């Protein structure tokens, strides 16, 4: 392909990618700037509360599993008579 045609097309493609990156939401739950986009679902109070409840339930489950393992290990080390 001719350089006279390829390089301007490449420059336009690069500018298009930069423009898209300026308005596309970045990361988990970030909002697009300006008039684009809306408040992401992850940023709503109801979703934040649900995510917090899920995190707390997961931590409780993890602690229960750790306690069960500790109990089984203590029984294996010192069995009751």
N, C-alpha and C positions, 0 to 999 in steps of 0.2 A: 504494500500500500504506500502511496506517496506520503512523504513527511508533511507536505503542505496540507494534506487532508487529515492525516492521522493525529498530528499534534494538537490542532484546534479541537478535534473531537475529544481527545484525551483531556484537554483543559476543561472543556464543558462538562465532561463526566466527573472530573474532580470537583468542580464547583457545585454540581448537583449533589454529590455525596456530602460535601460540607454543609450545604443548605439543609439537607435531610437530617444530618446529625444535629443541627441547631434546633430542630422542632420535634425530634423523636424523643420519647421518654427514656431517660437513662436510669438504669439500675432497677431495684425492686421498689416499686411504688412511687417513683418520682413523677412529677407532673411536667408536661410540655410547657414551655414558656409562652407568654402572650395569649393570643386568642385561640390557640390550638389546644385541643384536648379538654379533659374534664378531670375532676378529682378522682384519682384512682380508687378502686374498691378497697385496697389495703389501707388507705388513709382515712376511711370513714370510721367514726367512733364504734359502730356496731361490729365492724370487722376487727378493729383493734382489740375490743373486749373479747371477741371469740378467739382471736389468736393468743391473748393472754391466758384465757381459760385452758386452751389446748396446751400451752407451755406448762402451766401449773400442773395439769393432769399428767403430763408426760414426766415431769420431775417427781411427782408422787409415785407414779408407777416405777420409775427407776429406783427410788429410795426403797420401795417395798421389795423389789427384786434384790437389791443389795443386802437388805436385812435378812431376807430368806437365805441368801448364800452364806452370810455370816453365821446364821443359826445352824445351817447344815454343817458348816466347817467346824463350828465349836462342838457339835455333837460327834463328829468324826474324830476329833482330837481327844475329847474327854467323854466317852460314852457313859451314860448313867448306869448304875448297877442295880 
